[in-house]
Every structure is written in structure tokens, then in C-alpha cells.
Amino acid sequence: MATNSSGQIGSGLPKLAAGTLALVALGASVLSDADPVVTMVRGAAAFVIGHLVGSIIVVLLNQPQKSVQLEVVEGREAQNTDPPEHGQAA
């Protein structure tokens, strides 16, 4: 699949899915000798459904990966618990 520079799936996927479904619906309607208006309605409906499904796929595939990050702190000094003196910054 095509990814952008940040490694995410690109925004072209919804258009690709929509176009493919619309062509399949149009082809099936033409082969079944459907009325031209019905053919166009089927193609438009398939395009909308394909665009929605493609958008959902993009959202699902671009979810951030859950990873555990351990932070190692070495040589950390004890924090000063004394209140700051008058006139000094905290």
C-alpha cells in the first residue's frame, strides 16, 4: 500500500476503493441490461459506499501503535524538599 513520509496510509485509498466499486456496479448493470437511470444510481451508490469503507480502512490502519517505553534515569540527585528562601526563585 502507498504510504506517506510519516508511514501512514495515504488519502488516495478511499478514492481507489470508491472508483473500483463504482466501475464494478456500472459493469454489472450494463451486462444485466438495466435501465440507464438505475445503472447511474447503482454506480453512485457504490461510489459513496466505497468512499466510506475506504475512509474507515484508512482510519483503522493509521491508529498509533501502542508501545511500552521504559525511561532509565541514572545519577538523579535527591529533590530538595526545603521551601525556597525569600527572594530566590523556586
C-alpha positions in Angstrom: 0.0 0.0 0.0 1.1 3.6 -0.6 2.4 5.4 2.5 3.4 9.0 3.0 6.6 10.2 4.6 5.3 9.5 8.1 4.4 5.9 7.3 0.7 6.4 7.2 -1.7 5.1 4.5 -2.4 7.9 2.1 -5.7 9.6 1.4 -5.9 8.0 -2.1 -7.3 4.7 -0.8 -10.9 5.9 -0.4 -11.0 7.2 -4.0 -9.4 4.0 -5.3 -12.0 1.8 -3.4 -14.9 4.1 -4.5 -13.8 4.1 -8.1 -13.4 0.3 -8.2 -16.8 -0.4 -6.6 -18.5 2.1 -8.9 -16.9 0.5 -12.0 -18.0 -3.0 -10.9 -21.5 -1.8 -10.2 -21.7 0.0 -13.6 -20.3 -3.0 -15.4 -22.8 -5.4 -13.7 -25.7 -3.1 -14.5 -24.7 -2.8 -18.2 -24.2 -6.5 -18.5 -27.7 -7.1 -17.0 -29.3 -4.7 -19.4 -30.6 -2.4 -16.6 -32.2 0.9 -17.2 -29.7 3.8 -17.7 -31.1 5.7 -14.7 -30.9 2.6 -12.5 -27.3 2.0 -13.7 -26.2 5.5 -12.7 -27.9 5.3 -9.3 -26.2 1.9 -8.6 -22.8 3.4 -9.7 -23.3 6.5 -7.5 -24.4 4.4 -4.5 -21.4 2.1 -5.0 -19.1 5.1 -5.2 -20.4 6.6 -1.9 -20.2 3.2 -0.1 -16.7 2.6 -1.4 -15.6 6.0 -0.3 -17.0 5.5 3.2 -15.4 2.0 3.5 -12.1 3.3 2.2 -12.1 6.1 4.7 -12.8 3.7 7.6 -10.0 1.5 6.5 -7.6 4.5 6.4 -8.6 5.5 9.9 -8.2 1.9 11.2 -4.8 1.4 9.6 -3.4 4.8 10.8 -4.1 4.0 14.5 -1.0 4.8 16.6 0.9 1.7 17.6 0.8 1.0 21.3 4.3 0.5 22.7 5.8 0.5 26.1 8.7 2.9 26.7 10.9 2.5 29.7 12.7 5.5 30.9 16.1 4.9 32.5 17.2 7.6 34.9 20.8 7.4 36.2 22.6 9.5 38.7 19.5 11.5 39.6 20.0 13.7 42.7 17.5 13.8 45.5 15.0 16.5 45.2 15.3 19.4 47.6 12.2 19.5 49.8 13.2 22.7 51.6 11.0 25.7 50.8 12.8 28.4 48.8 14.1 31.3 50.8 12.5 34.7 50.5 13.7 36.5 47.3 15.0 33.4 45.5 13.4 31.7 42.5 11.9 28.3 43.0 
